[in-house]
């Protein structure tokens, strides 16, 4: 196996990258200035030594605790609960939310053997018990696993007295009724907002 | 800018990789075993020192001349002319063609300032003048630039006496007449094959 095949083989392990795309990427890198491959190699080489998990919220960070957990300008009373660290990035790019985060590290999925004990739910409860948090927003995907996890968290967190809400689910902005699936349409009816 | 942002920035330079996809790839690499990032880094680091251009056909190779140019089991009388080195890979994966290759390194595109002198056309003519080649198959994309280049090569190669052909253009296998564009349909009519 030559160097191109080895690179293509590694690239196909990336999500959403099939054999054809991996080939295109590999030839692009070959055709590009060698400094590009070198820079990419250096970033990959040092990635895991630069980035760790924040010990407070569980998101990826260069400093522990992360810059969001230590930013005094952010609302300390609100926690946004997400499935994965990359969800923090997505929400941050929206510039809508100004509170802090808690990364669960997954969703409850009994069929995959993922129970609540495998997620950072104990840490979430501990953070709330430490006080100061008045609202928890569940920003979990509107899927079966997301729904299950949201229900479970709601049950657990009810006892702590904090206000628990979940992101609205319904028609995407710019979407078309005609293309909405039945479940999305049903949710948008149930969650209808008085004008 | 932190390490994740730097990696995402580099990944968005790849063709077809936008900011969202680059983010997904970066977090996948972070979540994966660190050995994956290390292996990928090593392949990228050594890529340009392992791979060079074959001095005969112009495709990417670890040995010069490449394994296709030196394989005695391949037909030396037929040359397949392609635009880019990655086209060799695509055709090889089809396991249909058993001759040799010639990489032009581009297509004639006057609007982009690419004239015949910027392509490996002189080398192609030299290979043919050296003798032994009886047929040249032009495997160029059915685009304006591909058509222009094919016409130009046909004119040049006519004088050498070799037989010149071009890959058939028409409806893709499994395709539907309804979704074929006008030009493809027109080509499939002009290139119709008696049954």
Boltz contact constraints between the chains, C-beta under 6 A:
constraints:
  - contact:
      token1: [A, 2]
      token2: [B, 62]
      max_distance: 6.0
  - contact:
      token1: [A, 3]
      token2: [B, 47]
      max_distance: 6.0
  - contact:
      token1: [A, 3]
      token2: [B, 50]
      max_distance: 6.0
  - contact:
      token1: [A, 3]
      token2: [B, 51]
      max_distance: 6.0
  - contact:
      token1: [A, 6]
      token2: [B, 43]
      max_distance: 6.0
  - contact:
      token1: [A, 7]
      token2: [B, 43]
      max_distance: 6.0
  - contact:
      token1: [A, 10]
      token2: [B, 39]
      max_distance: 6.0
  - contact:
      token1: [A, 10]
      token2: [B, 40]
      max_distance: 6.0
  - contact:
      token1: [A, 14]
      token2: [B, 25]
      max_distance: 6.0
  - contact:
      token1: [A, 15]
      token2: [B, 28]
      max_distance: 6.0
  - contact:
      token1: [A, 25]
      token2: [B, 14]
      max_distance: 6.0
  - contact:
      token1: [A, 27]
      token2: [B, 86]
      max_distance: 6.0
  - contact:
      token1: [A, 28]
      token2: [B, 15]
      max_distance: 6.0
  - contact:
      token1: [A, 30]
      token2: [B, 60]
      max_distance: 6.0
  - contact:
      token1: [A, 34]
      token2: [B, 48]
      max_distance: 6.0
  - contact:
      token1: [A, 37]
      token2: [B, 44]
      max_distance: 6.0
  - contact:
      token1: [A, 37]
      token2: [B, 47]
      max_distance: 6.0
  - contact:
      token1: [A, 39]
      token2: [B, 10]
      max_distance: 6.0
  - contact:
      token1: [A, 40]
      token2: [B, 10]
      max_distance: 6.0
  - contact:
      token1: [A, 40]
      token2: [B, 44]
      max_distance: 6.0
  - contact:
      token1: [A, 41]
      token2: [B, 41]
      max_distance: 6.0
  - contact:
      token1: [A, 41]
      token2: [B, 44]
      max_distance: 6.0
  - contact:
      token1: [A, 41]
      token2: [B, 45]
      max_distance: 6.0
  - contact:
      token1: [A, 43]
      token2: [B, 6]
      max_distance: 6.0
  - contact:
      token1: [A, 43]
      token2: [B, 7]
      max_distance: 6.0
  - contact:
      token1: [A, 44]
      token2: [B, 37]
      max_distance: 6.0
  - contact:
      token1: [A, 44]
      token2: [B, 40]
      max_distance: 6.0
  - contact:
      token1: [A, 44]
      token2: [B, 41]
      max_distance: 6.0
  - contact:
      token1: [A, 45]
      token2: [B, 41]
      max_distance: 6.0
  - contact:
      token1: [A, 47]
      token2: [B, 3]
      max_distance: 6.0
  - contact:
      token1: [A, 47]
      token2: [B, 37]
      max_distance: 6.0
  - contact:
      token1: [A, 48]
      token2: [B, 34]
      max_distance: 6.0
  - contact:
      token1: [A, 50]
      token2: [B, 3]
      max_distance: 6.0
  - contact:
      token1: [A, 51]
      token2: [B, 3]
      max_distance: 6.0
  - contact:
      token1: [A, 60]
      token2: [B, 30]
      max_distance: 6.0
  - contact:
      token1: [A, 62]
      token2: [B, 2]
      max_distance: 6.0
  - contact:
      token1: [A, 86]
      token2: [B, 27]
      max_distance: 6.0
